[in-house]
């Protein structure tokens, strides 16, 4: 909220000569974070001058200029100061009072004014246009003060400061208003808060501005403008509109300019001046916090009805965009249909224009939830919706409408009409809140006196009485207080919010800075420990963790979200956003890999070519045909367990994955060594590292995936045992882990894929060369990693090592052969690993040779070679039975 200091000073006493920095300091004291200071970007001397005479001169370049003699008021000695000034405009006459920027002045854009020779004269200053002063876009002619109504009686003194006329000497402070304090989105609200911070006298404009527009309106409305509220679909049982006030002003002059003081304040407040009528409505909105809408009365058809939209109904808003409405949208309608999105934006058909002479003024109060949903649904945030969705004082609507009438009469020459209306239920004060004795001090940690509590709550507008029960009430006693919040504070709903107000008004600095004693805890969960361990392991191995956006198009989800390409006309189940930031990227990700590819491409475009990236995050995998996102929770209260369960059921499965992308060189070129690019083996190494860090057994098998190279894709299988086993061997070798138990019933679950991406996929993401990638379901690993990883005894008996080469059909997976070999060899086999695959002239066509390195060991004795050979033969026999394996000659 931008607050011009001159405007603020109208409603609260500011210290003489106060600086914006000091205003910020005071407002920070009552909880408003400072944003920035906005100062006028014009510095003097800029004065009022009078054109005494001028001579038109044609130049050789075809341009015509005027050599003017301008009186800029008395000089330091009191004598008349007449300056010769060259001007290219011709919209003025002798005798006009104008704005003169004298040498030394600085205009927007850091444009310094100096006496300079031009067109054969020394121009001692410049006659200024509105654009040159930063007041608007008009630079066709200079400012004529009489034409703008700034010198109606001709008494404006020459040489007086023109910056004051246009509020160019003013400055503003910008503060951050939190969502629960919408009343501070007004000069009225900020002035009240400044009063709280400093004790300065506050003058509430809503208490003295007449509701009917002041003395300009004679009597009460004799004619009623027809307004009805027909809300048949209230949200949370609350009707969308509680009060709707209308006033009529006729004979408005649309050609009148906005006064300089008003446009200057609007500019400092961050609102562009549009036209006098629109500027007045914006001015009152900023002044009182009540959004106002003006209709061209002659464009209305019949009366007004406030109702919900019909499904599929359409409305063209002021930005000339046709919008398809939702049944929850609250509308302003007349006999022709919708003419505005209530509390958000008016309709194009009844907008104020240059031909408007009769104005219908609307000041209403709308339900915050309804307005917030409409604004987000249509991606149409506005200054009005920003205030309504935070809560607007329901008692200020009539005053604001009268204030607009008053300004339209005073500034636009209008005549107030007796026609008008006030429709809606009478305001009902909220139920009093019981504030137990001693509660504030016990909650805040500072001993507040009874007088401090009472005065603080009275100062913010609360009505205090001795407690007799009320909202949030338990058993009361005579020392408890009953506090009725003011109409402009819908955020005060319980004793906790009242306690916060006492602390805020009395002063946060009184609260002692003491750290609470941390309660004993159980430490990280198994899943948290696993995530940290896996991330640390990858980072230690040289991978860089990144975060990427979770939004993609449907085609990307189809490619990466399933091992198999979806059939024509079908898609991988995915979650579509109802209000996407970008319609082309409106789907939640089903895989982490696309985001990593985008990150890699972005880094390559910036010269970082050797990349090993990984991300740990959620993916969104809805069940086919299921509907999600339809649960609604109540506001301003804690949901029940049943409501929370319904909300959980409305959320699709969101497993946590870990994925990586590798591109460029794993080993850079250096003396005596060639560069070694990343390939599928590095992705497999990363998977093995994840498995060992998580303390789980992962097997890597030949696989296929729609986004991976068909010959360089492995599926990652999580191996769990039906009985507890004693895993030994090298933990990083997750292709095979022999066990010291004969109970080897395995439950295998595919938890991810690794390898190299299709070249076409890499090219689509602008990544050259080979791109290795992996992705693993980390939640699946967490589910079986509950027991801590423990160290095993170092074996003392010597090992017996043997190799074996088996010939099998080319289509048999080496991991399956290895599993059979391990199972058949029995408990003496300590470790087994595939070390070579060969297919060539020395083996039959259509087969391949698999060479395994085996290590045998007994816990209680030294094995003989015969025992080792016997165990190996048993393993070979099992492989022969299952896959027809034969020992290679």
N, C-alpha and C positions, 0 to 999 in steps of 0.2 A: 504494500500500500504506500503510494507516494503522497506525502503530506506537505503542501506549500505552507511555509511558515506564516505568511500574511493571513492566510485563511484560518489556520489554526489559532492565530491570535485573536480572531473575532469571537471565539467561544471559550477561551481560557486565557488568563493573564500570563503573558510571557514576560520574562525579565527583560528590561531595556537592553538593547544591543546584543541579545542572545545569539549565539552561533548555532549552525546546524549540528555541529559536534556536541554541543551541550544538550540540545534537544534529544539527540540519540542517546546520550548518557542517561538522561532522565527516564526515557522509555525503556531502556535496557533494564533499569532497576525494577520495573514491573513486568518483566518477562517478554519484551519484544526485541527480537534479535535485529541488529542493524544490518542493512544491506549496502546502501550507498548514499551519497549526498549528490543532489542534482542542483547545480548552480546555473544561472543565466550565462550564456556564452557570448554576451555583448557587454563590453565595458565602455565607459564614457571617455570623453564628453560627447553625449548625444542629446541635443537640445531642440526646443521648439523654435522655429524660425519663420520669418515672413518674407515671401517673394515681393520685393519692391518693384522690380522691373526685369525685363530680359530682352535679348536681341537674338532673333533666329539667324543662324549662319549656315549656309550650305558649304559642304566640304568637297574637296577634289575627288574623294572616293565615293561621292554620291550620298553620303550620310549627312543628315541635318542635326545640328546641335543647338542648344540654347546657352548663351552667355548671360548668367543670371546675377543679379545683385540681391543678396539675401541679408536681412536684418536678423541677427542671432542674439539680440538683447544687449544690455549694457556690458561693457568690458570692466576690467578691474578698477578703472578710474571713474566708472559711471557714465562714460560716453557711449554713444550709439556705435555698435560694432557691426559693420556691413562687410560681408565677405563676397568676393567674386568666385562663383562656382560654375563649372561646366556641367551641363546635364543633357542626357540624350533623350529623356522623356518629354512628351508634349501634352500631358493630360492636366496641366495646371495653368492658372492664370495669375496675373499680378494681383496681389492682395491675399492669396492663399497662404494659410499657415501650414507648414510642412515640418518634417523631421529632418534635422541636419546633423550628420555625423562629422564632427570637427577633427582636425589632425590630432592623433593620439588615441582615437577610438579604435576598438578592435571588434570586428564583426564575426559571425559564425564562420568556421573554417580557418580561424586565426588570420583573417584578412585585416591588415592594419591600414588605417586611413592616414595619409600624409599629404601635405601640399605638393603638387607635382604639375609640371608643365605639360599641357596637352591641347591640341587643336589651336596652338598659337596663344594660349592663355595659361596663367598659373591658377589652377583650381584649388581653392583653399578650403577643401572639405567636399562633402557629397550629400546630395539629396537622396534619402533612402526610400526604397520600395519595401513592401511587406516581406518579400523573399529575402532581401538582403539583411533584414533584421531577424530572420528566422521565424516570422509570424505566419507564413503560409507560402503557397506556391506562386502567387501573383507577382510577376516582376515586369509587367507591361507598363506600369506607371508608378510614380512616386505616391507616397501616402499623403492624402489631403485630410487634415484633422477635422475641418469643418464637415466634409462629406461623410466622415466616420462618426459624426455626432459627438466628437470629443471637445468641441468648442462651440456649444450651442448659442451662447450669448456673446461670443467674441471677446471674452475677458481673459482668455488663457494667456499668461504672461510669456513674452518672448524671452528666450534664454533659460526657461524652466526645464527641469530634467525630464526628457521624453521617456527615459527608461521606466519612470514611475507610472506614466500613462499606460504603458503596455505591459506592466508587471514584469519587465525584463530585469528589474533590480531584485526580484524575489529569488528565493532558493527553496528547495524541498528536501525532506528526509524520506528515505525509503526504508520501510520496516517489514519484517517477515511476520505475517499474521498466521498463526497456527489454525488448523481447521476447526477447532472447538471455540474459537473466539471471533466469529464472523461479525460481531457488532463493531469490531475495530476496523472493518473495511469501510470506514466513513470518517469524515472530519469530526463529526459529533462523537463517535466512539473513541477516537484517538485523543481528542481534547479531554474527555472524561478521564482517560488513563493518565494523561499528563498531569491532571489535577491530583490523581491518586499519588503520583510519584513525587510531586513538589508541594502539595497543599495549596496551589494557586486556585483562585476562584473560578469555578466552571459555570458557564451559562448555557443551559440546555436549549438549543433552538427549538426542539419539539415542544417546549413548555410555553413559548411566546409567539411562535408562528401560528397565525390563525388557520384553522382547518378549511375555511371557505375562501381563502385567498385574500383575506384582510378587508379593509374598508372598501375595496373596489367592488365587492360583491354585496349587493343590498339584500339583506334578508336571507332566508333559507331557500333551498330549491323548491320552486313551485311546480316544476314539471319533472317527472321521473324518467330517466333513460332506462329502457327495458334491459335488465340483466338477470340471468338465471344461472344457477350452479346445478348441474345435472351430472353428478359423478356416480355412475352405477358400478364402477370397478375400483373401489378404493384400495390402496396398497397398505397392508398391515392394519386394515380397519380404519385408516385415516383418510378423510376426503382430501382431494388434491388441492382445493382452494377453500380457505377459511373466510376470507373477506375480499370483496372486489369493489373498489371505489371508482366512480367516474365523475369527471367535471367537464364542462364544455366552455370553450372560449371562441368567440366569433370575431371576424374582421381582422385577423392577424395579418401583418404585413410581412410576407416571406422574403422581401428584398432587403429588409433591414440587416445590417451587419451585426455580428456578435460583438458586444463591447470588448474593448481591449483587455480590461481587467478579468473578464470571464474567460476569454480564449487563452490568456496568459496562465491563469490558474489551471485550466484544463490541460494545457500543454505540459506544465510542470507535473501534473498528476498522471501524465502518460496517456492522455486521451486526445486524439486529433479533433480539431474543430471542423465541423461539417457544415452546419447551417444554424441559424439562431434558434429555431424551434428544437432541433435535435440537441444542440448544445445545452439548452436549458434543462432538458430531461436528464442529460448526463450530469450536469452540474448538481442538480438536486439529489441524484443517486449518490454522488460522492459526498455531498454535504450531510445527508441524513441516513445513508445506507439503505434506502428504499429504492429498488429499481422502478423506473417509470417508463411507460410506453405511450407514445402519442400516435393517434390514428387520424388520417384525413377523414373528417366527419362526412364529407360529401361522397366519399367512396364506400361508406358502410351501407349495407342493405339490411334494414330492420334493426332489431336489438342484438344483444350479445348473449351467447350461451357458452358456458364453460363446461366442457365434457371430455370424455375419453375418445380417442380415435377409433374409427372402425378399421378392422384389419384390411390392409391394402389401400387405405385412403391416402391421398397425396396432397402435398402442400409445397408451394414455391415460397421460400423464405427470402428475407431481404437481400441475401447474397445472390439471388436469382438462381438458386439451385433447387431443382424439384426433388423432394424427399418423399420416400414411401414410408408411411407411418406405422407404428406398432400399436397394438391395442392398449398398451400401458401409457402411451403418450397422452399428456393432458393438453387439450387444444382450447384456443379462443376461436369461436366461430360466430358468423352472422348468417343472414339468410342465404348468402351465396356459398357457404361452406367454411372450411378452415381459413382463418386469417392470421394465425400466429401459433407458434409452439409456446405454450404458457411458460413464462419464466426463463425462456431460453432465447428466442429470436422471433421478431414479428414477421408477418407475411408481406410479400411484395405487392400484393394487390391493393393494400390500404396504407402504403408507406407515405410518410411526409415528403412532399416534393416542393419544387420552386413555385408551384401554383396553389399550394395549400393556403387557405384563408380561414377555415373553420376546423378547430382541433378538438378531438375527444381525448382527454387525459385519463389514463388508467394507472391506478396504484393498487396492487393486489398483494395478497400473501399466499404463497404456495407451499405445499409439503416438500421439505428438503429431499426426501428419498426419491419422490417422483421426479423432481427436477434433475437431480444428479443422474438418475438412470437415463432420462431422455437425452441429456447433454452428452453422455458417454456413448449412448446407442447411436447417435447421429454424428459423433465426432464434431460436436458443435459447442465448444466452450465459449462462454461470453461473460462480460462483466456482470450481467444480471444473474446468470446461472451460478456464477462463482459466489454470489451473496446468498441467493435463495438456498443453495444446497448446504450452507453453513447455518442458516437460520436468520430470518429478518424479524425485527421487532414488529409484532402484529398491531401495535397501537400507533405506529408512525405513518401508516398508509394514508389516512385522511389528511394528516398534516402535510405530508409530502405532496399530495395532489393539490392542496391549497397553495403550497409554495410555488408550484409550477404555474398555477393560474396567476398568482401575483407577478411572477417574472414575465409571463406572456403579456400581461397588461402593461407593465412598466416598460419593458424593453421592445416588445413587438407591436405595441399599439392595439392590442386586442381588447375586446369587450367581454366581460364574463357573462355567461348565460345562466339563468336560473335552473336550467336542466342539469340533472345529475342523479347519482344514486349511490347508496351504500348497501351492498348485498352480502349476506353471510351471517354466521352466528356471532353473537356478542362474545367478546373476549372473556375467558374464564381463567382466573389466576391459577397457577399450579398449586397442587396440594403442598402445604407447609412441610418442611423437612425438619425432623427432630435432630438437634445437635446436642448429644449428651455432654454433661459437665465433665471436663477433664479430657475429652476425646481429642481435641485439637492438640493439646500439649503432648499427650502420649503418642500421637501419630507423628508429629513433626519433630519432637525431641527438644523442644524449647518451652519453657514455662511462660505461656502467655497469660496476661491478666484478663480478668473478665471484661474490663473496660476496653482493652485492645481488641478482643474478639467482637464485642458489640459494635464498637466504632468502625471496625474494618468492614463488617457485613452491612452496616448501615450505609457506609460510604459507597459501596458498589451498587446500592439501590435496593438491598434486601429489607423486608419488613420483619421486625423482630418482636416476638412476644414470648411470654413464659410458656413452656411446652404444655400442650394438652393432647399430645399424640399427633401423628401426621405421617407422611410418607417416610419410609425407611425407619419407622418408629419401632422401638422395643418398649420395655417398661420405662416410663418416664418418671422423673421426680421434679420437684419444684425448681431445682437449679438448672434443669435442662432448658435449652432455648428452642423455640419454634421459629424457623426462618422461611419466609416466602420469597423466592427469587424474583427479581424484576423481569419485566416482559422481554427485555433485550438479552437475557442470559439463559437461553435454553440449555446451555451446557451444565448448569448447576442442578444436579439431579439427586444428590445424596450427600451424606455427611462428609464423605471423603473430599468431594469437590469443594465443599464449604471450607474445610480445613486448609485446602490448598490456597484458597482465596485469602484467608487470614494470614498465612505465611507470606503470600505475595505482597499484600498491602503493608503489613507491618515491616517486612524486609527480609529477603532471603539471607542477607549477611548475618542475621542473628542466629541462624541455624548452625550449631557446632559442627565442625568438620571432623567427624569420627567415622572410621571404617568399621562396619559391623563384623562380628566374628563369623567367619565362614562355617557353616554347619558341616559335620563330617559327611563324607560321601563315599561311594563305592568305586570311584574312579571311572575311567572310560569303559564303555561297553565293549564287548568282543568285536562288534562291527566297527566301532570307532578306532580301536587299536589296529584292526586289520587294515583299514583305509590308510591310516598314518604310516603303517609299516610298508605297505605296498608303494605308496607315493614316495616315501623316503628312499626306498630301494631303487626305483626308476630314476629319481633325481640324482642319486649317487652314481648311477651308471651313465650319466650324461644326458638324460632326457630333460626337457624343459616343460614344466606344467603350464597350461594355458586355460583360459575360459573362453568359450565361444557362444554365439547366439543360438538359442534353441528353436528358431523358427525357419521352416523351409517350405518349398513347394511340394505338391503331391508327387511329382515325378521323382524327386530326390528321395523321398521316403520309400517309394516303390522300389527303387534301385538298391538302397542300402538296408531297408528294413526287413528283408526276407531273403533266405538262401535261394529261393526260386522266384523267377520273374512272374508277376501276377498274370493271369490269363487276360486276354483282350477284353476290355470293357470293365475290368475289376481293378481294385487297388488294395494295397496293404492296409489293414485297419489302422487308422490314425485319428488323432484328436484335432478337430478344426476349431480355431478360435472364433468366437462370436464377434469380437471387436478387434481384429488384427490391425497392427500398426501399418502393415503393408499387405494388401489383398493378395499379391502374388506370392507372399511368404506367410500364408495364413495357417500353416499346419505345424503342430508340435513335433519335434524330432523323434524318430524311431531308432536313430543310431547317432553315435558321437562322431563318426568318421567324417561326414560332410563338413561339419564345423571345423574340424582339424585341417581338412584340405583347404578350406577358405583361409584359415589362419596361415597355413604354409604358403599359399599363393601370395598373400599380402606381404609376408616377410621376404619372399623372393623378389617381389617388385621393389623392395627397398634395399636390395643388395645382399640379403642374408640367404645364402644358397645351400648351406649344409645344416639340415634341420632334423632334430629328433624331438618331436612334440608329443605330449600326452595330456589327456584330460580325464578327470574323474567327475562324473555328473549323472543326472537323472535322464532317462529316456522315457517315452510315454507310449505304452503298448496296450491300447484298449482291446477288449475282446470283440470279435466280430459280431455286429448286430446289437451290441449293448449301447445304451444311451447314458450319457454322463452330463453333469453340470446343471441339473435341474433343482437341486436342493437350495432352499433359501433359509437364512438364519434371521432371527429377530434382531432388531437394533436396540442399543442402550440397555442390554441385559445379557447375563451369561446364558448361553444355550444349554438346554437339558442334555442328559446323556443320550436320550433317544434322538434328539436333533443332531447331535454330533455324529452319532452312528449313521444317520441318514446322509449327512454330509460326506462322511468317509466312503459310503457306498456310491456317492455321485462322482467320486474321483477315480480315474482309470488307473490301472497298475502302473507304477513308476519305479521300476527297478533301477538300481545304481550300477552303472557300467564304468569300466575303465578302458580307454582306447588310446592308440598311438598311431602316428604317421611319421614315416622316415623318408627323407628325400635328399639327394645330394651325395656327398662323400662321407662314409664312416671314418675313413682314414684319408687325410688330405695328402696331396702330392708333396714329396719332400726328397731331399738328396738321397739317392740310392733306393728309393721306394716309389712305386706308382700309386696313384690314388686308388682307393678301394671304395666303390659306391655301395650305398645301402642296397640290400636285396632281401629276399624272403627270409634268409637265415637270421638276419638281425631281428626281424619281427618275431621269429620263433624263439630266439634267445630272450627277448623281452617277456614273452609268455612264460618261459621257464623260470625267469627271475620272479615274476609275479607269483607263480605257484610255490616256489620255495619260500618267498617272503610271507605268503599266507599260510604256509604249513599244510598244504593240501597236495594231493597227488593228481597231476594233470598228464594226460596222454595226448600226443599229437598224431593225428591220423590224416590220411589223404581225404580231402573233402571238396566241396564245390559251393560257390556262392555267386549270386547274380552280379556282384560288383568286383569279384576277384578273377584273376587270370586262371583259366580252367586247369592248367598244369602246375600252378604254383599257389595252391590254396590248401590250407590244412584246417580241419575242424579240431577244436580244443575240447577234450572230453574230461570231465571231472569224474574221477574214480573214487568210489567209496566202498568200504568193506562192510559186510553184514555183521562181522564180529570185529572186536578190537584187535589190531595187529601191531606188530612191532616193526615199523618201517626202518630199514637201514639202507646204507649205500650213500651215494652222493645226492644231496637234496636238490641240486640244480639239474640233475639228469631226470627230468620228469617223463621221458619217453618210457622208462621202465624202472620200477622199484621192486626189487625182490622182497619177499617177506619171509619171516621165520615162523610161519604157521601154515598148516596144510588146509585150513579153512579159508579158501580164496574165492568165495562167492562175491562177484563185483556187481555194483549198480552203476551203470555208466550214463552220464548226462552231458549232452553237448552244451557247453557254456559259452562258446565263442568261436571266432575264426581268425586266422592269421595267414599272411602270405604277401603276394604282390597284387596290386589292383590291375584291372584291365587297362591296357595302354589308352584306349579311347576314353575311359573315365578320367585318367590322369590328365589327358589332353584337354578335356572339357573344363577342368579346374586350373588350366594353365600351368601345369607342373611338368617339367621336362624329365626325360629318363625314366628309370624305374621308381615306383612309389610303393614302399612296403607299408603294411598297416596291420593292426590287430585290434580286436575288441572282445572283451570278456565281461560276462555278467558277474559283477563283484558280489552282489547279494547272494548268488548261488554259492559262491565260495564261502561267504560268511556263515551260511547255514550249516556247513559241515566243519567249520574251523573253530568250534566252541572250546575244545580242549587246548590248553597251552602246548606249544611245541617244546618237547623236552629232549635233552641230550641223552645219548646212549653210551653205554660203556665202550671204551676203546678195546677192540678184540685183541687178545694176547696170543691166540693160536695162529700159525701161519696159514696163508691162503693158497689154494691151488687154482691156477688159471688155465683155461683152455679156450680155443676158438672153434667155431663150427660154421660151415657154409652150407646153406640149404637152398635147393632149387625148387621153386614153386611157380604156379601160373602167374603171368604178369599182372593179372587183375586182382590178385590177393594182396590185401593191405599188410605191410610189414609189421604194423603194430599188432595185428591179430596173430601173426606167426610168433611174434615175440611173447605175447601173452600165453599162447599154448606152450611154448618152450619153457617159460617160467613155471607154469602150473605143473607140467610133467616132471620137471627136474626135482621138485620137492624142496624140503626145508634146507638142504645143504647149499642150495644156490643162493648166494648172498647178493649178487649184482649181475645184471645182464644189460647189454647195450648193443644197438645196431651200429656197426662201424663201416659197412660198405654195401652198396647195391651195384650189381653188374648185370648188364644184358648185352650179349655180343656173340662172337663166333664160337666161343667155347661152351655155350649153353644152348639147349634146343630153342628153336624159334617159338615165340609166344610165352617164354618163361623168363625168369630173372633169378639171379643168385643173391641171396641175403647172407651176409657174414655177421656173426654175433660174437662179441667178446664176453666170456663167462668167468665169473669168479665164485669159487666154492670155499666154504669154511665151516668147520665144526666148532662148537663152543667149548667142548671138553677134551678134544684130542687133535692130533695132527692128522689131517686127511692124507690118504694115500692117493696116488694117481689113479689106481684102479677104482677107488670109491668115487672119485670125481668123474671118471669116464662113465661109470655106471649111471650116475645121476644125469650126465649129459645125454646118454643114450635114452633114458626114460623121457627126457624132454623132447628129443628128436622123434621118438615114437608117438608122442602126443601130437606133435606138429604133423607127422605123417598121417595119423588117423583123421585129423580135422581137415587138412589142406593138401594131402598127397605129397608132402615135402619129402625130398630125397637128398641125401648128402652128396654134395658136389665132389666129383672125382678130382 
